[in-house]
């Protein structure tokens, strides 16, 4: 039974990837060609991919006995899931509808899923410290923070392109700037809580709250730069393209602290993110 579930898991992930890929292509064509039918079709394709994606996670959960919190394959899948949910929400929430965020978010989901599947779905034996409620909370909060950072990337990239129109992509700088600001605040908040829950988990796992591990250090730097962005927006009226450029720096740091440090540095987190 377990073997059959484990063989089904990557197949479901592959089907989800196909749906996300088609949704990305349809969303891009709909935005560039200004085709209403394509714009309406893309969320339905992404929703189908999301349902298959959730089924894949459920199948793996039943097979291995834990959620998508452990290996690189599972973590990337959980980040992609949170981003896909946000991408679909951006097509339904009035303040974000029609802003083109899904044009960037769908490809981000596709990239995460493809990289995760490429790394391999093998089940690995990990240290007993990698367990517990605090770990689950830690990963969940970082997944939400990552999806908010991806939305920051989407709105900031579109803002930097405006007022130069690319096809029929929306180009209202004020609206995109406001969206980027909101998601920057969400990323800052959830990133901070993710660090806090991670510190508690580290205490129960290694007997200390903080150890200046590369992942911990770069996560703190990322959180502080997000805070700098919010401070500059609130007290120094930083807006428009300069704000978008600073926010993209925040997103780059977020990608580096979540993925780059675990892969390229000598971090204790690298033991888990394989």
C-alpha positions in Angstrom: 0.0 0.0 0.0 2.8 2.4 1.0 4.8 1.6 -2.1 1.8 2.2 -4.4 1.1 5.6 -2.7 4.7 6.6 -3.1 4.6 5.8 -6.8 1.4 7.7 -7.2 2.7 10.8 -5.5 5.2 12.0 -8.2 2.7 11.2 -11.0 0.1 13.5 -9.3 2.7 16.2 -8.9 3.6 15.9 -12.6 -0.1 16.2 -13.5 -0.3 19.3 -11.3 2.8 20.7 -13.0 1.1 20.3 -16.4 -2.0 22.1 -15.3 0.1 25.0 -13.8 2.2 25.2 -17.0 -0.9 25.5 -19.2 -2.4 28.0 -16.7 0.8 30.1 -16.9 0.8 30.1 -20.7 -3.0 30.9 -20.9 -2.6 33.7 -18.4 0.3 35.2 -20.3 -1.5 35.0 -23.6 -4.7 36.4 -22.1 -2.8 39.4 -20.7 -0.7 40.1 -23.7 -3.5 39.6 -26.2 -6.2 41.0 -24.0 -8.5 38.0 -24.5 -11.2 37.8 -21.9 -11.9 34.1 -22.5 -8.2 33.2 -21.8 -8.2 35.4 -18.7 -11.2 33.5 -17.3 -9.8 30.1 -18.3 -6.4 30.5 -16.6 -7.8 30.4 -13.0 -9.9 27.3 -13.8 -6.8 25.5 -15.1 -4.8 26.6 -12.0 -7.6 25.5 -9.7 -7.6 22.1 -11.4 -3.8 21.9 -10.8 -4.3 23.0 -7.2 -6.8 20.2 -6.6 -4.4 17.6 -8.0 -1.6 19.2 -6.0 -3.5 18.9 -2.8 -4.3 15.2 -3.7 -0.5 14.6 -4.2 0.3 16.1 -0.8 -2.4 14.0 0.8 -1.2 10.8 -0.9 2.4 11.4 0.3 1.2 12.3 3.7 -0.6 9.0 4.0 2.5 7.1 2.7 5.2 8.7 4.8 3.2 9.7 7.9 4.0 13.5 7.9 3.1 16.6 6.0 5.2 18.4 3.4 7.7 19.7 6.0 10.8 17.6 5.7 12.8 17.2 2.4 13.5 19.7 -0.3 10.8 18.0 -2.5 8.2 18.4 0.3 9.2 22.0 1.2 9.1 23.2 -2.3 5.7 21.6 -2.8 4.4 23.4 0.3 5.8 26.7 -0.8 4.2 26.2 -4.3 0.9 25.3 -2.6 0.7 28.5 -0.6 1.7 30.5 -3.7 -0.9 28.8 -5.9 -3.6 29.6 -3.3 -2.6 33.2 -3.3 -2.4 33.4 -7.1 -6.0 32.1 -7.3 -7.1 34.5 -4.5 -5.6 37.4 -6.5 -8.1 36.6 -9.3 -11.1 36.8 -6.9 -10.3 39.5 -4.4 -11.6 42.8 -5.7 -8.6 45.0 -4.9 -6.3 42.6 -6.7 -8.5 41.4 -9.5 -7.3 42.3 -13.0 -3.9 43.5 -11.8 -2.0 40.7 -13.5 -0.4 39.2 -10.4 -1.3 35.7 -11.6 0.8 36.3 -14.7 3.9 36.1 -12.4 2.6 33.9 -9.6 1.6 30.9 -11.8 5.2 30.7 -13.3 6.6 30.9 -9.8 4.4 28.0 -8.7 5.5 26.0 -11.8 9.2 26.7 -11.1 8.9 25.5 -7.5 7.0 22.3 -8.5 9.4 21.5 -11.4 12.5 22.0 -9.2 11.0 19.9 -6.5 10.1 17.0 -8.8 13.6 17.2 -10.3 15.3 16.9 -6.9 13.4 13.6 -6.5 10.6 12.4 -4.3 12.6 9.8 -2.4 11.9 9.4 1.3 14.9 10.1 3.4 15.8 9.2 7.0 16.3 12.4 9.0 17.4 13.1 12.6 14.7 12.8 15.2 15.0 16.5 15.9 13.1 17.2 12.7 9.7 16.7 14.2 7.1 18.3 16.4 4.4 21.0 16.3 6.9 23.9 16.3 8.5 22.6 13.2 5.1 22.4 11.5 4.2 25.9 12.5 7.7 27.1 11.5 7.3 25.7 7.9 3.7 26.9 7.6 4.5 30.5 8.5 7.5 30.5 6.2 5.3 29.1 3.4 2.8 32.0 3.8 5.7 34.5 4.1 7.1 33.1 0.8 3.8 33.4 -1.0 3.5 37.0 0.2 7.1 37.7 -1.0 6.2 36.1 -4.4 3.2 38.5 -4.6 5.7 41.4 -3.8 7.8 40.2 -6.7 4.8 40.1 -9.0 3.4 43.6 -8.2 6.9 45.2 -8.1 7.9 43.7 -11.4 4.7 44.9 -13.0 5.2 48.3 -11.4 8.7 48.6 -12.8 7.3 47.9 -16.3 4.8 50.7 -16.0 3.9 53.0 -17.6 5.6 51.2 -20.5 2.8 48.7 -21.4 3.8 45.2 -22.3 0.9 43.9 -24.4 -2.3 44.4 -22.3 -0.7 44.0 -18.9 -2.2 46.4 -16.3 0.0 49.4 -15.7 -1.6 51.5 -12.9 1.5 52.4 -10.8 -0.5 53.6 -7.8 -2.6 50.4 -7.5 0.4 48.1 -8.0 2.4 50.2 -5.4 -0.4 49.8 -2.9 -0.6 46.0 -3.5 3.1 45.7 -3.1 3.0 47.6 0.2 0.3 45.4 1.6 2.1 42.2 0.7 5.4 43.6 2.0 3.7 44.0 5.4 2.3 40.5 5.3 5.7 39.0 4.3 7.4 40.9 7.2 4.8 39.8 9.7 4.8 36.1 8.7 8.5 36.0 8.3 9.0 37.3 11.8 6.6 34.7 13.3 8.3 32.0 11.2 11.6 33.0 12.8 10.0 33.0 16.3 8.5 29.5 15.9 11.8 28.3 14.4 13.7 29.6 17.5 11.4 27.6 19.8 11.8 24.5 17.6 15.6 25.1 17.7 15.5 25.2 21.5 13.7 21.9 21.8 15.9 20.3 19.0 19.4 21.7 19.8 19.1 23.3 23.2 19.4 26.9 22.1 17.1 29.6 20.6 19.6 31.1 18.3 23.0 30.0 17.0 23.9 32.4 14.1 23.7 29.5 11.6 23.8 30.9 8.0 20.1 30.2 7.5 19.2 31.9 10.7 21.5 34.9 10.0 20.2 35.5 6.5 16.6 35.0 7.6 17.2 37.8 10.2 18.8 40.0 7.5 15.8 39.4 5.2 13.3 40.3 7.9 15.3 43.5 8.8 15.4 44.6 5.1 11.6 44.0 4.9 11.3 46.2 8.0 13.5 48.8 6.4 11.2 48.9 3.4 8.1 49.3 5.5 9.9 52.0 7.6 10.8 53.9 4.5 7.3 53.6 3.1 5.7 54.8 6.4 8.0 57.6 7.5 9.9 58.7 4.4 7.1 58.3 1.8 9.2 56.0 -0.4 6.9 55.0 -3.2 6.8 54.0 -6.8 9.7 52.5 -8.6 12.4 53.2 -5.9 10.1 51.3 -3.4 9.6 48.5 -5.9 13.4 48.1 -6.4 13.9 47.9 -2.6 11.1 45.3 -2.3 12.7 43.2 -5.1 15.9 43.2 -3.0 13.9 41.9 -0.1 12.5 39.1 -2.3 15.9 38.2 -3.6 17.1 37.9 0.0 14.1 35.8 0.8 14.9 33.4 -2.0 18.5 33.3 -0.8 17.8 32.7 2.8 15.2 29.9 2.1 17.0 28.1 -0.7 20.5 29.4 -1.4 22.0 29.2 2.1 20.8 25.6 2.6 22.3 24.5 -0.6 25.5 26.5 -0.9 26.6 27.1 2.7 27.7 24.9 5.6 24.4 25.1 7.5 22.8 22.6 10.0 19.7 23.2 8.0 21.4 21.7 4.9 21.1 18.3 6.6 17.3 18.5 6.3 17.0 20.4 3.0 18.3 17.6 0.8 
